[in-house]
Every structure is written in structure tokens, then in C-alpha cells.
């Protein structure tokens, strides 16, 4: 569930406190720009800035740790000037694996025939008190004399067989994000309940739905509503879960999906389920309807890809276009074009009421027409996802 990691950390801190520990180290946060130094290495500053621009070693790790109000201490990495200075990449590798040898400044190239470094981690012992205290300690006991181990040293395990993992990674284009969650032994990327698709999670969701049905609650089927003109309606834990369910259950072939710059969760789900969302349709609106789709561009795309189009996805009050609304006339024109070619129209109606409200304001219609506009827009689509919030 959301917040599960924070909850677990708080319980760990409470447990350590009860056991007599008075220090807990979150470890170092490397790469985030938290301040300046008068004699900083220009090369290192530039390298770190490039990493941050690429979404690597930003301030997220530091921000997460500060949720727990730790005492922050700045560590400076001191190195000589000139060619003998370590590269930022070497420092990163040293943090990841202290046993890894640093690259020779005179020969940065990697020999592909050279044997790989032993990936087996060395045994680690955390100690307390005294001058020999390791920097990576996690706790200090207040009782007893001398040095007391907090975690026992252990014999290193033999290196695992990496063949199956490497084969699985190669099968997904060496992009770990594309590997299905259920095929990953320890998934540290998708820690949110709404993002996971493990068998135990589906079983738990089904059990909760059964309990709701027994109690006479709504269960999995939303009630019939006059403004929701669909025969089949389903609850989902989140917008992302609804998108995944729709794409996974799509009855047609997994082809191209034309869209008006869909939300990133849509793009990830489409790719995972075998669709191609590489074509984003341009907008050509003006005034209050700046997000109206370019109908000529839609015609060209539908003619060009023809039978290869699985469906057209349109988001109301498009996030990528600043929340600008679609006009009802524009959406009707889109629906006419898709219907004429037998291509389903799917609406991401997360901001349906925002869109309808902006339409009433721009057209001078009374506010009570809000739900009528929403119903008219929903009625143009063959499938819809939206939020109840």
C-alpha cells in the first residue's frame, strides 16, 4: 500500500530505540545539489549536473530521507587537481561496490576481454564505541563495555547463476522496466499497491470484493447512472489499474494507438501490453479550446496506418496541454472519423467534469448543463476510464 515503506521504517526505528540503539544511519545521499563549495571541481559539478538532467542521482533520495527529520551532515570528497582526480563515474562505482577497482586515469578504456570483477559482496560487521568504528554503522548500544556487534559477519555466498536473469533482460530489450512484475524475484521499482499485479494481490482484491458483496455493498460493479451510458462498468484501484485492465482485455489485435499526448501512465501500460503509442496527434485549437485535435492530422494518420490502428485515445482537459479543454464539436468530429473507419474511440475522462465546466463557461451555457455535456462526451466513446474523485 502507499506509505508502506515509510511505515516500515518508522517501526524499524522504534524497534531499534527499544533495543537500546541511539543512532540510525540512513547512509549517504550522493549527487543531489544541496549547497555550493568555493573550491568545487568544475568537472565534477558539470558531470553531476548532466546526471541530474538525465534523471540519475537527483535529490529524490535526500528528500525521502528528510521525511524522518534526520541530522544531516555534509561530507566532502577531496581529490587532487589535474588528471589524477577521480572521475565521477568511479566514485559512483566505488559507492556501489567498494571492492571494484577504480579506472586508471591514463587508460579509461575498458578491455572487453578482461575478466569481470568478483561480484560477491564481502562480509560486513557493524561495531560500536572506539576509534575503529566503521562509517557504515547502523546502531550503537548504550549498555555493556567494549565493542558489541550489531549484525554478525557472515560467510560470502557463492555468486548466483546470472544466466536466466540475463536472458530475461535480453528478451525485454535490456530494459528492466519492461519485465513483468511477476517475473521479478525482488521488485523495488513498483512498490505501490496500485502498480503491482502479483497473484496474491489479485486474490486479496477478489476476497475483499466478495466481502463487500456479502455485506450488500457495491462490490465490483458500479451502480447504473443516467450519465454513464455503458452496459459494462467496473471499479479499479486507480487510474493506472483501470488503464491496465482495459488494455489487457482489449479484444482486437495489439496495434498502433493514436492519442493526444496521453498521460505517461497510459504510455507505459500501452507498451507493456503490446501496443504502439509512438504517434501523438497534434492540436490545432485556439482561444478557450486550445486542446482541440487537428482533424486533418487525424485523417492523415488514420489513412496512413489504416487497419494497424487498434484505437484512438483522447484525454479530456489534456494534462500535456495545460488542462485546456476539448470542445464538444471537436470531439464529435473525432468520433465521426473513427466511426467511419471502424476504429474504436477511447476516452481518458479523468478531467471530464473540468472539461465540461470549461465548455459551459466558454459557450455561455448555464452551469446546470454540466452533466449533460459530460454525458454527451461519454456517449461518443466505446470505452472510458475516469476517476470517481
N, C-alpha and C positions, 0 to 999 in steps of 0.2 A: 504493500500500500504506500501511497505518497507519505513522506515523512518517516518511513520505516527505518532508514539509515540513521537519521538524527535521533530517533527514539532509542535505537540500539546503542548508539554512542553514549547517550546520557546514562543509560543503565550500566554500561561498562564503567563509566566514570564513578557512578555511585558505588558499584561493587568494589572498585579499587580503593575508594575512600574508606569504605567499611573494613577493608582488609589492612588498612594502615598506610597505604601509599599516599604520599602528599604531592607527587609530581607526575604529570602525564604529558608526554611529548607528542605533539601532532606531526613532528618531523618538519623538514624544511620545505618551503614553497619556492620553487625556482622559476624565474622568468618573468613574473609579474612586476610591473614598474610601480614600486611603492614610494619612490623618492629619487633624489639625484645625488651624485657624488662629484666634488670639484675635480677629481683626477680620474674620472671613469675612462675606461678604454673605449675609444670611438668605434673600434672594430667590433668589440663585444656588444656595445649598445646597438649598433646597426644590425648585428646578427640576431639579437633578441627581438628587435622591432620587426624584423622580417618574419620571425617565427610567430609573433603575436598576430601579425597581419594574416598569416596562414591558419590562424586558429589553434596554434600549438603553444603551450606554456604561457597562457594568458593569466589573468588574475582570478579565474574561477576557483582554483584550488585554495588560494589565500582567502577569498571571500567566504567559501564554505567553512573553513576552519574558524573564521571570526564569528560564526554563529554562536560558538561556545565561549566567547569572550576570553580567549587565552591571553597570556602575557607575551607580546611579540618582541622578539629581539632580532635585530638586523645582523646578518653575517656577511662579511666582505670577503670576496675571493681575490687574493692578492697574487699577482703574477708579474714577471719581468717584462720590460718593454722589448719590442723588436720581434724577430722571428721565433724566439724561444717561447713566446707566450702561447698558452694552450688555446686551441680553437674551442668555441662554444660547444660544438658537437662533441668534443672529447669530454668536456665537463658533464654534459648530459649523459653520455655513456658511462662515465665514472659513477654518477649517482645511481644509474640503473643497475650497474654491475661493477662494484669496486674491484673485482678481480680482472676486469677487462683491461688489457694494456692500452695505454694512450698511443695515438698515432705519432710517428716520428715527424717533426716539423719539416725535415729535409726530404721526406718521402711520404706524402699523404696518400698516394695511390694505393689501392688495395690489390694484392696479388690474388687472383681468383683461385690459384692452385694451392694457396696457403691453407693449412689446417685450421678449422674453426676453434675458437677458444672453448674450453670446457664449460658448459652451461650449468654444471652442478653447483648450487649455492654452498658456501662454506657454513660450518656450524657457527651460531651466534649465541653469546652469553651476555645477558644484561646484568650489571653489578651495581652496587651502591656504595657510597661513602669512599673517601680516599681520593688521591690524586689520579688514580688509574681508571677513573670512571669513564666508560665508553660514551661517546657523544650520542649514540642512538638509544640511550636507556629509556625505559618506559615507566619506571617507578622507583621509589625509594622507601624502604621500610623505616619506621621510626623506632622499632623495638629490636633488641639484640645488638651484639657487638660485631665489628668486623664487616666482612663482605658476605652478603647473602644473595644467592642467585634468585632472580625473579622468574626467569624462564630457563629451563635446562638446556644445555648444549646437547645436540643430537648428532648421530652419525649421518653424513650426507647420503641421500637416497641415490640409487643409480639413475642415470639420465633416462627419461621415458622414451618410448618409441615415438618419434615425431612423424613417422611416415603417414599414418592415417590423417593426422591434422593437416599436414602439408598438402595431401591430396584433396582434402575437403576445401582448403583455402584456394587451391588452384582451380577447383571446379566452380568457384564463385568469383573468378577474376581477381583473386588475391585481395579482395575487399571484405574484411571480416564483418562489416555491417550487413552484407547481403546474405550471410549464413543464417538460416532459420534458427530461432532461439532454441528450439527443442533439440538441435544438433550440437549445442554448445554445452560442455560439461559445467563450466562456471561462467555465467553471463554477468559481467559487470557493466554492460552498456545499457541494457534495458531493465532497470531496477524498479520501474513503475508498474503497478498492477495493471494499468490500462495498456501498457506496452507489451505485456507478455502473452504468450499463447501456449503455456505449458499444459499438459494433460490434467495435472492436479488443479490448475486454475479453472479450467473449463468444468471439471467435475464439481468444484466448490461453487461456481456460479450457478450450475444446474441445481445443486442441492438447495441453495438459497432461493432460487426461483420456485422450487417445489414447496418450500416452507411458506413462501408468500401466497401460493395458490391455495394451500391448505388453510391459511388464515383468512381467505377470502379477499386478499389484496389483488392488485392488478396483475401480478405475475409478469410474464414476458410480453404480453400483448397490450399495447396502449388502448385506451377507450376510443370509441368512434367519435370523431369530432367533425362538425359540419365543414370546417375549413381545411380538412385533411383528406383530399379526395383519392385515397389509395385503399385498395382492398386488403393489402398485407402491410402490417405495421409491427415494428419490433423495437424493444428497448436495447440500448447498448451502454456500456460503462463509460464511454467517452466518444468524442467525435472521431478519434483515430480508430477506435474499435468498430464504430459504425462503418467507416470507410473500408476497413479490412474485411468486414463481413460482406459488404456489398461486392467488393472486388473478388473475394474468394468464391462467392456464389454466382458470379456473373455467368449467364447461360451460354453466351456466344464465345467465339474464339478470342484469344488474348492478342489483340492487335494494337493499333495506334489510338491514343486518346487525345483529341484536340481540346484545349482548355484556355481559359482567360487568365493565365498566370495563377494556377491553383496554389493553395496553401501548401507549404513544404510537407506536412504530414500526408497529404494526398500523393505527392510525387513519390515519396518513399514507399507508400503502400502499393501504388501502381507498379513500380519497378519490381517490388518483392513478389507480386502476383503475376508477373509476366507481361504486363502491358508496356507500351512505349509512349511516355508523356513528353517526348522531345520537342513537340511543336506547340508553342504558345501563341495564341491568336492575338493580334494587336487590337487596340481600342482606337476608336475614331470619334468619340463623343465630344461634346462641347457644352459649356455652361454647367448647369446643375447635373447633367447626365454625362459626366466626363468618362465614365467607365463603359459606355455603350460599345458593343463589339463592332469591329469593322466588318460589315456584312459582305463586302466584296472579297476581303481576305478569307472569310469563312467559305464563300463559294469556291474560291480557288483551291483551298485546302481540301474541301470535300470532293472536288472533281479530281484533284491530283492523287489522293490516296484511295478514293473510291471504296471498294469492298474491304480495304485494310483498316478502316476506321471502326473501332468497337463501339465508342460512344463519344458524345461531345459533353464536356463537363463545364458548367458555368457556375461561378460563385457570385452570389448577390452581395452588394456593398463590398466589392472586392478589396481584400486586405492589401494586395500588392499595388492597388491603385488608390491608396489612401482612404479606403472606405467609401469612395464615390459610388452612387447608386446606378443601377441599370434602369432604364425607362421600361415601362410595360410594353410599349410599342416595339422597342428593340428586341426584347425577349420573345415577343410574339413572332417577329421576323426570323429570329434564330430558330424557333420551333417549327415554322413553316418550311424552312430549308432542310432541317434534319428529317422532318417527317416525309418530305418529298423524296428523300433518298433512302428512307428506311433505316436511318441511324437514330438510336435512342438518345434522348436528351436527359442528362443527369444534373440536378441542381445541388450545389452545396449551399443550403439555405441557413447557414449559421447566423447570418445577419439579415435574415428575411424581414423581420419587423423594422430594423433600422432602414433597410432599403425602402420598405413600404411607407414608412413615416416621411422619408425624404421625398418620395414621389408625391405624397399628399401635399407637402409644403411647396414643392416646385410647380405643381399643377393647379394649386388653389383649391383642391378638393377638401371637403370637411374632414376632420380627424376621425369621425366615425366610419369613414370608408377604409380605414387602415386594414381591417381584417378581410374586407372584400378584395383589396389589392393583393394581400397575401394569398388568398385562395385562388385568385386569377393566376398568379405567378406559379403556384404549386401545380395547378391544373395543366400547365404547359409541359411538364416533365413526365418522364416514365419512371424515374426513381429519384428520391430525395434523401439527403442526410441533413439533420439540423439539431440544434441544442434545445433542451427544454428550459434552460436558464433564462 
